[in-house]
Amino acid sequence: MKKRILTSAIPSHVGERICISGWLQSLRQMGGITFLILRDGWGTIQAVTEHAQELAPLTEGQAGLESLLTIEGLVVSEPQAPGGVELHELHIEVVLPIQEIPPLSLNKRKISANIATLLDHAVIANRHPTRRAIFRLSAGVMASFRQTLSERHFTEIQTPKIVAASTESGANVFELDYFGRPAFLAQSPQFYKQIMVGVFERVFEVGPVFRAEKHDTTRHINEYVSLDAEMGFIEDHTTIMALLRTVLAAILAHLTENYAAELTLLGAQMPQVPEVIPQIHFADAQELIYQLHRVDVRGEPDLSPQDERWLGEWAQQEFGSAFLYVTGYPMRKRPFYTHPDPQRPEYSNSFDLLFRGIELVTGGQRLHRYDAYLAALQQAQLPIEPFEYYLEAFKYGMPAHGGFAIGSERLLMQLLGIPNVKLTTTFPRDLNRLVP
Amino acid sequence: MKKRILTSAIPSHVGERICISGWLQSLRQMGGITFLILRDGWGTIQAVTEHAQELAPLTEGQAGLESLLTIEGLVVSEPQAPGGVELHELHIEVVLPIQEIPPLSLNKRKISANIATLLDHAVIANRHPTRRAIFRLSAGVMASFRQTLSERHFTEIQTPKIVAASTESGANVFELDYFGRPAFLAQSPQFYKQIMVGVFERVFEVGPVFRAEKHDTTRHINEYVSLDAEMGFIEDHTTIMALLRTVLAAILAHLTENYAAELTLLGAQMPQVPEVIPQIHFADAQELIYQLHRVDVRGEPDLSPQDERWLGEWAQQEFGSAFLYVTGYPMRKRPFYTHPDPQRPEYSNSFDLLFRGIELVTGGQRLHRYDAYLAALQQAQLPIEPFEYYLEAFKYGMPAHGGFAIGSERLLMQLLGIPNVKLTTTFPRDLNRLVP
């Protein structure tokens, strides 16, 4: 056999005999013609023959679907074939025969299995081209996030996931046994990324975060990948909002440029990111909902999923924007490190970014004066002791700073119109699911 | 005040008045001249004045070390100044005054604090230029690892850190409460990266791993960043060894090209990576130790730290190489998924890479046939049930594959000659340390 090439390289070898290896994704006969689809790590190729003896190794080797094959063949241009090329004059070698029937079908355009079957058998389901496309896009999102921030002088950090005190609140944390002492899984790198603003001013992290939320919804998972950024010497939260706009636009442009096949396969509708994303103050948003829908949520401390959907629709109709900033969430529902709005101290210098009517990003300005932290902890009736290490950063000088956290899986869910966030990650963790 | 520029941009503004912001790192008088060092997220700049009134804002604002300042000044070329430029004709503004004396000195060339003080106050110690240099190099290692593998058609993945079964063994795992069920923190992404070879063939992951090792040594931490790669359709473990050589050479070249200042500051001795890294079989290594040192370790199932040091010295003397592959570790000490050497089945198709006499990377070929896994689990007296999800990958066809895991912190420790691995990470976790 010749040296193997990847399926992605085949189109540049028309007229040559080449060798490929991969999984037998489908095998069907039409009249006297047999069509094989071979899948490798990057794509698929159709191999075609009318000669039974070319297929003999499959029969002799009892090689069913998902068998590993090496096929040598002639690359022929064929406009009707998927990808515009196919292989003729086949020489097939069975590398590893499989007789077992896969738990779900990998050779249909869409996976027909229900979500439970798909997730139970994610190990195999993830081989399906539509699943692979999602995870490739996920890699593209991470790569673009890092590149965009690196170009803007941010330093990548990795911070501990086993922590002594929870960042956000006492609830919703996973507890673990740390050599006989209680410890927790980090709900976010919030404290550490702030501390590292004191070191590098501008930092980002891509890593897992853990939320022990007991409700099982279509938009929550218990472990997800957070795209975190934090920067110092800001004006206020609007500096962060401008940065986030840049990052999102860069990610979407990167996907459009480099992942056209995946986006087409998944039927993605790519949104435009406006030069300036429209924004509305929290209080005005509640007033607007009252005016438009006659539902009175004024005075509520937070927005409900329904509120977010209404606001998303409004942003689309009013500004043609899939994105909407809601600013100034009430201080009483934001964590203690949140910076108040100097003009209206009951509201905060914080924001959520809604994307197609769902919260995608939370961010804002943080407190940066040591005294302000002491007061905020007292106000929140939290003890100082567990936070002393964190407070040290502020004791020795921190600039005005802020940041944001993008839920990587939610971004893909909304971008691709996937109905359940669990489907955007390779091996989701939820209330009932610890395997695969 | 003018618009702020970063210290890294100052050398291109000689003769201009500019504005910088940052932390007051040092302040000292010599004769009638006062020297200030201001530090921002990227570097430092010396500001010099003979005029007391230029310094008046510091006195009036009671601004001690680590105060946040904005300084406007004229950029003057001065060969004797650190970096070759300094600021004159100062206009100083105190952004945030600090009176508290920092718990350790940030304005000496080296940190004089002992390791316990340094780690207890890592929040502040990490601001020291030598600490920053380490973490910047860490970011460079991650970036180069990702880039090198992406160019070679690897896909980045993120896999779960909360897992149902431990990968390597029952020992040394952190247990946590997952909604009333026991779960564990992943000791490595081993199972998941193998499974994903069935999806993308070539995958990598940069992420935290957790080891509940109860011994407190200078080369162990309980949470670290693992640089993992895994690929399919390999010949055997030598395919992986060649890939690892490429990756290491790329990382070192990347650091040399892009982090010269950091490497100089830390006094790093950059090693050459030989075109072909010398290798020795495990059994031959034990024989060699006996011949050279008259210590008989033949028949031991593993190498001790002293054995590794001896082998490192030998590789340096014999081949002038800081790197040495030890291949063929005995099967009985390797995890159950290890592929045996077909010629000598008591030894494995696995390797360790020693760097300057310490194990830096572990890797090898894995089993890939379903039947081989069933036999290996039985041999290891492990039950099948907890591994069923993992075995599904092999049931439905996996190619010959293998991979490696580089300990990111160990790489920096050995590269920089740092005596304790805890010093290579921002906020280390050890037997006694959960904060900061």
Chai-1 contact restraints between the chains, C-beta under 6 A:
chainA,res_idxA,chainB,res_idxB,connection_type,confidence,min_distance_angstrom,max_distance_angstrom,comment,restraint_id
A,S21,B,F233,contact,1.0,0.0,6.0,A-B,restraint_1
A,W23,B,G397,contact,1.0,0.0,6.0,A-B,restraint_2
A,G41,B,F200,contact,1.0,0.0,6.0,A-B,restraint_3
A,G41,B,E201,contact,1.0,0.0,6.0,A-B,restraint_4
A,E66,B,Y396,contact,1.0,0.0,6.0,A-B,restraint_5
A,E66,B,G397,contact,1.0,0.0,6.0,A-B,restraint_6
A,S67,B,G397,contact,1.0,0.0,6.0,A-B,restraint_7
A,L68,B,G397,contact,1.0,0.0,6.0,A-B,restraint_8
A,L68,B,P399,contact,1.0,0.0,6.0,A-B,restraint_9
A,L96,B,G397,contact,1.0,0.0,6.0,A-B,restraint_10
A,I98,B,Y396,contact,1.0,0.0,6.0,A-B,restraint_11
A,I98,B,G397,contact,1.0,0.0,6.0,A-B,restraint_12
A,E100,B,K395,contact,1.0,0.0,6.0,A-B,restraint_13
A,P102,B,Y396,contact,1.0,0.0,6.0,A-B,restraint_14
A,V123,B,I195,contact,1.0,0.0,6.0,A-B,restraint_15
A,V123,B,Y389,contact,1.0,0.0,6.0,A-B,restraint_16
A,V123,B,E392,contact,1.0,0.0,6.0,A-B,restraint_17
A,V123,B,A393,contact,1.0,0.0,6.0,A-B,restraint_18
A,I124,B,Y396,contact,1.0,0.0,6.0,A-B,restraint_19
A,N126,B,V199,contact,1.0,0.0,6.0,A-B,restraint_20
A,R127,B,V199,contact,1.0,0.0,6.0,A-B,restraint_21
A,A139,B,T155,contact,1.0,0.0,6.0,A-B,restraint_22
A,A139,B,E156,contact,1.0,0.0,6.0,A-B,restraint_23
A,T155,B,A139,contact,1.0,0.0,6.0,A-B,restraint_24
A,E156,B,A139,contact,1.0,0.0,6.0,A-B,restraint_25
A,Q158,B,V225,contact,1.0,0.0,6.0,A-B,restraint_26
A,P160,B,E223,contact,1.0,0.0,6.0,A-B,restraint_27
A,P160,B,F427,contact,1.0,0.0,6.0,A-B,restraint_28
A,P160,B,R429,contact,1.0,0.0,6.0,A-B,restraint_29
A,K161,B,P208,contact,1.0,0.0,6.0,A-B,restraint_30
A,I162,B,E223,contact,1.0,0.0,6.0,A-B,restraint_31
A,I162,B,R429,contact,1.0,0.0,6.0,A-B,restraint_32
A,A164,B,L434,contact,1.0,0.0,6.0,A-B,restraint_33
A,A164,B,V435,contact,1.0,0.0,6.0,A-B,restraint_34
A,F174,B,L176,contact,1.0,0.0,6.0,A-B,restraint_35
A,E175,B,D177,contact,1.0,0.0,6.0,A-B,restraint_36
A,L176,B,F174,contact,1.0,0.0,6.0,A-B,restraint_37
A,L176,B,L176,contact,1.0,0.0,6.0,A-B,restraint_38
A,D177,B,E175,contact,1.0,0.0,6.0,A-B,restraint_39
A,F179,B,L431,contact,1.0,0.0,6.0,A-B,restraint_40
A,A183,B,L434,contact,1.0,0.0,6.0,A-B,restraint_41
A,I195,B,V123,contact,1.0,0.0,6.0,A-B,restraint_42
A,V199,B,N126,contact,1.0,0.0,6.0,A-B,restraint_43
A,V199,B,R127,contact,1.0,0.0,6.0,A-B,restraint_44
A,F200,B,G41,contact,1.0,0.0,6.0,A-B,restraint_45
A,E201,B,G41,contact,1.0,0.0,6.0,A-B,restraint_46
A,P208,B,K161,contact,1.0,0.0,6.0,A-B,restraint_47
A,E223,B,P160,contact,1.0,0.0,6.0,A-B,restraint_48
A,E223,B,I162,contact,1.0,0.0,6.0,A-B,restraint_49
A,V225,B,Q158,contact,1.0,0.0,6.0,A-B,restraint_50
A,F233,B,S21,contact,1.0,0.0,6.0,A-B,restraint_51
A,Y389,B,V123,contact,1.0,0.0,6.0,A-B,restraint_52
A,Y389,B,V435,contact,1.0,0.0,6.0,A-B,restraint_53
A,Y389,B,P436,contact,1.0,0.0,6.0,A-B,restraint_54
A,E392,B,V123,contact,1.0,0.0,6.0,A-B,restraint_55
A,A393,B,V123,contact,1.0,0.0,6.0,A-B,restraint_56
A,K395,B,E100,contact,1.0,0.0,6.0,A-B,restraint_57
A,Y396,B,E66,contact,1.0,0.0,6.0,A-B,restraint_58
A,Y396,B,I98,contact,1.0,0.0,6.0,A-B,restraint_59
A,Y396,B,P102,contact,1.0,0.0,6.0,A-B,restraint_60
A,Y396,B,I124,contact,1.0,0.0,6.0,A-B,restraint_61
A,G397,B,W23,contact,1.0,0.0,6.0,A-B,restraint_62
A,G397,B,E66,contact,1.0,0.0,6.0,A-B,restraint_63
A,G397,B,S67,contact,1.0,0.0,6.0,A-B,restraint_64
A,G397,B,L68,contact,1.0,0.0,6.0,A-B,restraint_65
A,G397,B,L96,contact,1.0,0.0,6.0,A-B,restraint_66
A,G397,B,I98,contact,1.0,0.0,6.0,A-B,restraint_67
A,P399,B,L68,contact,1.0,0.0,6.0,A-B,restraint_68
A,F427,B,P160,contact,1.0,0.0,6.0,A-B,restraint_69
A,R429,B,P160,contact,1.0,0.0,6.0,A-B,restraint_70
A,R429,B,I162,contact,1.0,0.0,6.0,A-B,restraint_71
A,L431,B,F179,contact,1.0,0.0,6.0,A-B,restraint_72
A,L434,B,A164,contact,1.0,0.0,6.0,A-B,restraint_73
A,L434,B,A183,contact,1.0,0.0,6.0,A-B,restraint_74
A,V435,B,A164,contact,1.0,0.0,6.0,A-B,restraint_75
A,V435,B,Y389,contact,1.0,0.0,6.0,A-B,restraint_76
A,P436,B,Y389,contact,1.0,0.0,6.0,A-B,restraint_77
